[in-house]
Amino acid sequence: MSRSTARTITEHEAREVERANETGKRPVVFVHGLWLLPSSWERWARRFEEAGYVALTPGWPDDPETTAEAKAHPEVFANKTVGHVADHFDQILRDLKQRPVLVGHSFGGLLAQILAGRGRAAVTVAISPAPFRGVLPLPFSALKSAWPVLGNPANRNRAVPLTYDQFRFAFANAVSEEEAKSLYETYAVPAAGKPLFQAAAANLNPWTEAKVDTKNAERGPLLIISGEKDHTVPWTIANATYKQQCENGGVTDIIEIKNRGHALTIDSGWQEVADTALAFIQRYV
């Protein structure tokens, strides 16, 4: 780990690890991204447990348990960096007796790739993953999605919520207005600004934390899933990520799912995405 080795694992996360180790089943660790909480993976966790895995849904350090608590205390999200969050998950993975499957969405997809690059994963699925150093495209829609944070440099050290209209564009553009409002009320929480600034500057900073060891022979198979209508991580970014990961000698694949936006892990079509990820994983573990 690259920063402080102080343990940040919560009691709940320690219990999840203990349960996973006791079952003897292959663990699947779900990694959420910005503006969401671990609860966004609840349906995925049930689906994967039905398929014979044991699911863990850790949070980022200091994550509240509920969206209501998160909205009441947004300050807890501030000042989280990509490196600190990656190290937090690294601690959890080291405590597991089996090398886990990693499934991450958005910045969680970036974190999953960072951890896979450290040799921590048996298989990895990165869904609409945030870009890392070496991924060059920056389409207008991606910039517009991040602008609520990047538009004010002071947001680097803040927690930033999205308005409904911002969430609608960045996450929920491919669903109905009614579903978009429901997703916003159910899942959207403030998010740390710093990771977005780190990703935006990654290609200008050789020492950035937003980087992935794409050549590690211990990376394991990797699938990248892209939503056809994703504004935040459109195909050009996902495909550029795929091309970077193809430098690895292991299995690397990419799939585009039609008519889906950035909310593809939480919207009404989540099971199609979950089953696509599950089919890839079952080929290898």
VEXDREN-2710 file (C-alpha; in Angstrom, 1 decimal):
% VEXDREN-2710
k/r/px/py/pz
1/MET/0.0/0.0/0.0
2/SER/1.3/3.4/-0.9
3/ARG/0.2/5.6/2.0
4/SER/-0.6/5.1/5.7
5/THR/-1.0/1.5/6.8
6/ALA/-3.5/2.5/9.5
7/ARG/-6.5/0.1/9.3
8/THR/-9.7/1.7/8.2
9/ILE/-11.9/-1.4/8.1
10/THR/-15.3/-1.0/9.9
11/GLU/-16.9/-3.6/12.2
12/HIS/-19.4/-4.3/9.5
13/GLU/-16.7/-4.9/6.9
14/ALA/-14.8/-7.1/9.2
15/ARG/-17.9/-9.2/9.8
16/GLU/-18.4/-9.5/6.0
17/VAL/-14.8/-10.8/5.6
18/GLU/-15.3/-13.2/8.5
19/ARG/-18.5/-14.6/6.9
20/ALA/-16.8/-14.9/3.5
21/ASN/-13.9/-16.8/5.0
22/GLU/-16.2/-19.1/6.9
23/THR/-18.3/-20.1/3.9
24/GLY/-15.4/-21.2/1.8
25/LYS/-17.2/-19.8/-1.2
26/ARG/-15.5/-17.5/-3.7
27/PRO/-15.9/-13.9/-2.5
28/VAL/-17.2/-11.2/-4.8
29/VAL/-16.4/-7.7/-3.6
30/PHE/-18.5/-4.9/-5.0
31/VAL/-17.0/-1.4/-5.2
32/HIS/-19.3/1.6/-5.6
33/GLY/-18.4/4.9/-7.2
34/LEU/-19.1/8.6/-6.6
35/TRP/-22.6/9.7/-5.6
36/LEU/-23.6/6.2/-4.5
37/LEU/-23.4/4.1/-1.4
38/PRO/-22.7/0.3/-0.8
39/SER/-26.5/-0.1/-0.7
40/SER/-26.6/0.4/-4.4
41/TRP/-25.3/-3.1/-4.7
42/GLU/-27.9/-4.9/-2.6
43/ARG/-29.7/-6.6/-5.5
44/TRP/-26.4/-7.6/-7.1
45/ALA/-25.3/-9.1/-3.9
46/ARG/-28.4/-11.3/-3.7
47/ARG/-28.1/-12.3/-7.4
48/PHE/-24.5/-13.4/-6.9
49/GLU/-25.2/-15.2/-3.7
50/GLU/-28.0/-17.1/-5.5
51/ALA/-25.3/-18.1/-8.0
52/GLY/-23.1/-19.6/-5.3
53/TYR/-20.7/-16.8/-4.4
54/VAL/-20.4/-14.9/-1.1
55/ALA/-20.9/-11.1/-1.6
56/LEU/-19.2/-8.3/0.2
57/THR/-20.3/-4.6/-0.2
58/PRO/-17.7/-2.5/1.6
59/GLY/-17.9/1.2/1.6
60/TRP/-15.4/4.0/1.1
61/PRO/-13.9/5.2/4.4
62/ASP/-16.5/7.0/6.5
63/ASP/-19.4/6.0/4.2
64/PRO/-22.8/6.5/6.1
65/GLU/-25.1/3.6/6.2
66/THR/-28.1/5.3/4.5
67/THR/-28.8/8.0/1.9
68/ALA/-30.7/10.0/4.5
69/GLU/-27.7/10.0/6.8
70/ALA/-25.4/10.9/3.9
71/LYS/-27.5/13.9/2.9
72/ALA/-27.6/15.1/6.5
73/HIS/-23.9/14.9/6.9
74/PRO/-22.2/15.4/3.5
75/GLU/-19.0/16.6/5.1
76/VAL/-18.0/12.9/5.7
77/PHE/-17.3/12.4/2.0
78/ALA/-14.9/15.3/1.7
79/ASN/-11.1/14.9/1.0
80/LYS/-11.2/11.2/0.0
81/THR/-8.6/10.4/-2.6
82/VAL/-8.3/7.6/-5.1
83/GLY/-5.2/6.2/-3.3
84/HIS/-6.7/6.2/0.2
85/VAL/-9.9/4.5/-1.0
86/ALA/-7.8/1.9/-3.0
87/ASP/-5.7/1.2/0.1
88/HIS/-8.9/0.8/2.2
89/PHE/-10.2/-1.9/-0.1
90/ASP/-6.7/-3.5/-0.3
91/GLN/-6.8/-4.1/3.4
92/ILE/-10.2/-5.9/3.0
93/LEU/-8.9/-8.0/0.2
94/ARG/-5.8/-9.0/2.1
95/ASP/-8.0/-10.4/4.9
96/LEU/-9.8/-12.7/2.6
97/LYS/-8.6/-16.3/2.4
98/GLN/-9.4/-16.6/-1.3
99/ARG/-8.5/-14.1/-4.0
100/PRO/-11.8/-12.4/-4.8
101/VAL/-13.8/-11.4/-7.8
102/LEU/-14.0/-7.6/-8.0
103/VAL/-17.0/-5.8/-9.5
104/GLY/-16.8/-2.0/-9.7
105/HIS/-18.9/0.8/-11.2
106/SER/-17.7/4.2/-12.3
107/PHE/-14.9/5.2/-9.9
108/GLY/-15.4/1.8/-8.3
109/GLY/-14.5/0.4/-11.7
110/LEU/-11.3/2.4/-11.6
111/LEU/-10.6/1.2/-8.1
112/ALA/-11.2/-2.4/-9.1
113/GLN/-8.7/-2.1/-11.9
114/ILE/-6.1/-0.5/-9.5
115/LEU/-6.6/-3.4/-7.2
116/ALA/-6.4/-6.0/-10.0
117/GLY/-3.2/-4.3/-11.1
118/ARG/-1.8/-5.0/-7.6
119/GLY/-2.6/-8.7/-8.1
120/ARG/-5.5/-8.8/-5.7
121/ALA/-8.3/-10.1/-8.0
122/ALA/-9.1/-13.5/-9.5
123/VAL/-11.4/-11.8/-12.0
124/THR/-12.5/-8.2/-12.4
125/VAL/-15.5/-6.6/-14.0
126/ALA/-15.2/-2.8/-14.5
127/ILE/-18.6/-1.2/-15.4
128/SER/-18.4/2.3/-17.0
129/PRO/-15.1/2.8/-15.3
130/ALA/-13.6/6.2/-14.6
131/PRO/-10.5/6.9/-16.6
132/PHE/-6.9/6.5/-15.4
133/ARG/-3.5/7.8/-16.6
134/GLY/-3.1/6.9/-20.3
135/VAL/-6.8/7.0/-21.1
136/LEU/-6.9/10.1/-23.3
137/PRO/-10.4/10.8/-24.7
138/LEU/-12.5/13.5/-23.0
139/PRO/-15.8/13.7/-24.8
140/PHE/-18.0/16.7/-24.1
141/SER/-20.7/14.6/-22.3
142/ALA/-18.1/13.3/-19.9
143/LEU/-16.8/16.9/-19.2
144/LYS/-20.4/18.1/-18.7
145/SER/-21.1/15.3/-16.3
146/ALA/-18.1/16.1/-14.2
147/TRP/-18.5/19.9/-14.4
148/PRO/-20.7/20.3/-11.2
149/VAL/-17.4/19.4/-9.4
150/LEU/-14.7/20.5/-11.8
151/GLY/-16.3/23.8/-12.5
152/ASN/-15.2/25.2/-9.1
153/PRO/-11.6/24.5/-8.0
154/ALA/-12.7/24.8/-4.4
155/ASN/-14.7/21.6/-4.8
156/ARG/-11.4/19.7/-4.6
157/ASN/-11.7/19.6/-0.9
158/ARG/-15.4/19.4/-0.6
159/ALA/-18.3/17.0/-0.8
160/VAL/-20.5/17.9/-3.8
161/PRO/-24.1/16.8/-4.3
162/LEU/-25.8/16.6/-7.7
163/THR/-29.0/18.4/-8.4
164/TYR/-31.7/16.3/-10.0
165/ASP/-31.0/17.8/-13.4
166/GLN/-27.3/17.1/-13.1
167/PHE/-28.1/13.5/-12.0
168/ARG/-30.5/13.1/-14.8
169/PHE/-27.8/14.0/-17.4
170/ALA/-24.9/12.2/-15.8
171/PHE/-26.7/9.0/-14.6
172/ALA/-30.3/8.7/-15.6
173/ASN/-30.5/9.9/-19.2
174/ALA/-31.6/6.5/-20.6
175/VAL/-34.6/5.9/-18.3
176/SER/-38.0/7.6/-18.0
177/GLU/-38.5/10.8/-16.0
178/GLU/-40.4/8.9/-13.4
179/GLU/-37.6/6.3/-12.9
180/ALA/-34.9/9.0/-13.0
181/LYS/-36.6/10.8/-10.1
182/SER/-37.0/7.6/-8.1
183/LEU/-33.3/6.7/-8.7
184/TYR/-32.3/10.2/-7.5
185/GLU/-34.3/10.0/-4.4
186/THR/-33.3/6.4/-3.6
187/TYR/-29.6/6.4/-4.4
188/ALA/-28.0/9.8/-5.0
189/VAL/-25.7/11.2/-2.2
190/PRO/-22.9/13.8/-2.1
191/ALA/-19.5/12.8/-3.3
192/ALA/-15.9/13.6/-2.7
193/GLY/-14.6/16.2/-5.3
194/LYS/-11.0/15.2/-5.1
195/PRO/-11.1/11.9/-7.1
196/LEU/-12.6/13.8/-10.1
197/PHE/-9.8/16.3/-10.0
198/GLN/-7.3/13.5/-9.8
199/ALA/-8.8/11.7/-12.8
200/ALA/-9.0/14.9/-14.8
201/ALA/-5.3/15.7/-14.2
202/ALA/-4.0/12.1/-14.4
203/ASN/-2.3/12.5/-17.8
204/LEU/-0.5/15.6/-16.5
205/ASN/0.8/14.1/-13.3
206/PRO/3.3/11.3/-13.5
207/TRP/2.8/10.6/-9.7
208/THR/-1.0/10.5/-9.9
209/GLU/-2.9/8.0/-7.8
210/ALA/-5.3/7.5/-10.7
211/LYS/-3.1/5.0/-12.4
212/VAL/-3.3/1.3/-13.1
213/ASP/-0.6/-1.3/-13.6
214/THR/-2.1/-2.8/-16.7
215/LYS/0.9/-5.1/-17.4
216/ASN/0.9/-7.1/-14.1
217/ALA/0.8/-10.8/-15.1
218/GLU/-1.2/-11.5/-11.9
219/ARG/-4.0/-9.1/-12.9
220/GLY/-6.5/-11.9/-13.9
221/PRO/-9.2/-11.8/-16.5
222/LEU/-10.9/-8.4/-17.0
223/LEU/-14.2/-7.4/-18.5
224/ILE/-15.2/-3.8/-19.2
225/ILE/-18.9/-3.1/-19.6
226/SER/-20.0/0.1/-21.3
227/GLY/-23.5/1.5/-21.6
228/GLU/-24.4/2.7/-25.2
229/LYS/-26.0/5.9/-23.9
230/ASP/-23.6/6.6/-21.0
231/HIS/-22.8/10.3/-20.8
232/THR/-20.3/10.1/-17.9
233/VAL/-18.2/7.3/-19.3
234/PRO/-19.1/7.0/-23.0
235/TRP/-17.8/4.3/-25.3
236/THR/-14.7/6.3/-26.3
237/ILE/-13.4/6.3/-22.7
238/ALA/-14.4/2.7/-22.1
239/ASN/-12.8/1.5/-25.3
240/ALA/-9.6/3.5/-24.6
241/THR/-9.5/1.8/-21.2
242/TYR/-9.9/-1.5/-22.9
243/LYS/-7.0/-0.7/-25.3
244/GLN/-4.8/0.2/-22.3
245/GLN/-5.7/-3.1/-20.6
246/CYS/-4.9/-5.1/-23.7
247/GLU/-1.3/-4.5/-22.9
248/ASN/-1.8/-7.3/-20.3
249/GLY/-1.2/-10.9/-21.4
250/GLY/-4.4/-12.0/-19.6
251/VAL/-7.9/-12.2/-20.9
252/THR/-9.3/-8.7/-21.6
253/ASP/-12.8/-8.2/-23.0
254/ILE/-15.3/-5.4/-23.5
255/ILE/-19.1/-5.4/-24.0
256/GLU/-21.4/-2.6/-24.9
257/ILE/-25.0/-2.9/-23.5
258/LYS/-27.5/-1.2/-25.7
259/ASN/-29.8/1.7/-24.6
260/ARG/-28.1/2.0/-21.1
261/GLY/-26.8/5.0/-19.3
262/HIS/-24.4/5.5/-16.3
263/ALA/-27.2/4.2/-14.0
264/LEU/-27.0/0.8/-15.5
265/THR/-26.1/-0.9/-12.2
266/ILE/-29.1/0.6/-10.3
267/ASP/-31.9/1.2/-12.9
268/SER/-34.7/-1.2/-13.8
269/GLY/-32.4/-3.1/-16.2
270/TRP/-29.7/-3.9/-13.7
271/GLN/-30.1/-7.6/-13.9
272/GLU/-29.1/-7.7/-17.6
273/VAL/-25.8/-6.1/-16.6
274/ALA/-25.4/-8.3/-13.5
275/ASP/-26.0/-11.4/-15.6
276/THR/-23.5/-10.2/-18.2
277/ALA/-20.9/-9.8/-15.5
278/LEU/-21.8/-13.1/-13.9
279/ALA/-21.5/-15.0/-17.2
280/PHE/-17.9/-13.7/-17.6
281/ILE/-16.9/-14.5/-14.1
282/GLN/-18.3/-18.0/-14.2
283/ARG/-16.0/-18.8/-17.1
284/TYR/-13.0/-18.3/-14.9
285/VAL/-13.8/-19.1/-11.3
END
